[in-house]
Amino acid sequence: MKRLHRLVIFSLALALFMEVDFASVLLQGSASSEAIARVGRPATPGSVAGVARRTTRRTVRRTTRYVAALPAGCGRVTMYGAVVWNCGGVYYQPYGNRYVVVVFN
């Protein structure tokens, strides 16, 4: 009897610690509830900030080609939130004291 009493107390303490909804256990037969994604929080897939970060990361890609100076006739443009230099269809981004060729996917 004492062992059963300890088991019941342990189960209730565990349920309170895990915040189990007893109504959902009785009605649905499961302690898990629906997952809710809150839009606007950075860690959720539907958040605007998260989508903007992932889009920028996927579209602007640096190559391994660096130049010390830009060719003549380059114009400064903003593409996908990144400031780059357009030199006849080739895009360069400042990187330290040099420029790196970037590709937009």
C-alpha positions in Angstrom: 0.0 0.0 0.0 2.9 2.3 0.9 4.5 1.6 -2.5 1.2 2.4 -4.4 0.9 5.7 -2.4 4.5 6.7 -3.5 3.7 5.8 -7.1 0.6 8.0 -7.1 2.4 10.9 -5.5 5.3 10.6 -8.0 2.9 10.4 -10.9 1.1 13.5 -9.8 4.3 15.4 -9.2 5.6 14.4 -12.7 2.3 15.4 -14.3 2.4 18.8 -12.6 6.0 19.3 -13.6 5.2 18.4 -17.2 2.0 20.4 -17.1 -0.1 17.6 -18.4 -3.7 18.6 -19.3 -5.8 15.9 -17.5 -8.9 16.8 -19.6 -7.0 16.0 -22.8 -5.7 12.7 -21.4 -9.3 11.7 -20.5 -11.0 12.9 -23.7 -8.3 12.3 -26.3 -6.3 9.6 -24.6 -3.1 11.5 -25.2 -1.1 13.9 -23.0 0.3 15.8 -26.0 -1.5 18.8 -27.4 -1.3 20.6 -30.8 1.9 22.4 -31.7 1.3 26.1 -32.1 3.7 28.3 -34.2 3.5 31.9 -33.1 4.0 34.2 -36.1 6.5 37.0 -35.3 8.8 35.0 -33.1 12.2 34.4 -34.8 12.4 30.7 -34.1 9.1 29.9 -35.9 9.1 28.9 -39.6 6.3 31.4 -40.4 7.9 34.5 -38.8 8.6 37.4 -41.1 12.1 38.0 -39.6 13.0 34.3 -40.0 11.8 34.2 -43.6 13.7 37.3 -44.5 16.9 36.0 -42.9 16.6 32.6 -44.7 15.8 34.3 -48.0 18.8 36.5 -47.9 21.1 33.7 -46.8 19.9 31.6 -49.7 20.0 34.2 -52.5 23.3 36.0 -51.9 26.3 33.7 -52.2 30.0 34.7 -52.1 32.4 33.1 -54.5 36.1 32.5 -54.0 37.1 35.2 -56.4 38.5 38.4 -54.9 39.7 41.6 -56.6 41.7 44.5 -55.1 39.9 47.2 -57.0 36.6 47.5 -58.9 36.6 47.7 -62.7 35.7 51.0 -64.3 32.0 51.9 -64.7 30.6 50.1 -61.7 27.3 51.3 -60.1 26.2 50.7 -56.6 22.9 48.8 -56.2 21.0 47.0 -53.5 19.9 43.5 -54.2 18.0 41.3 -51.7 19.0 43.7 -49.0 22.7 43.5 -49.7 24.7 46.5 -51.0 26.7 45.4 -54.0 28.5 46.9 -57.0 27.2 46.0 -60.5 30.1 45.9 -63.1 28.6 44.8 -66.4 26.5 42.0 -64.9 29.2 40.9 -62.4 28.3 41.8 -58.9 31.0 42.6 -56.2 30.5 43.1 -52.5 33.0 44.9 -50.2 35.0 42.5 -48.0 37.6 44.1 -45.9 39.9 46.1 -48.1 39.0 44.0 -51.2 35.9 43.0 -53.1 34.4 39.5 -53.5 32.3 38.4 -56.5 28.8 37.4 -55.4 26.2 35.4 -57.1 22.4 35.7 -56.7 20.5 32.4 -56.8 
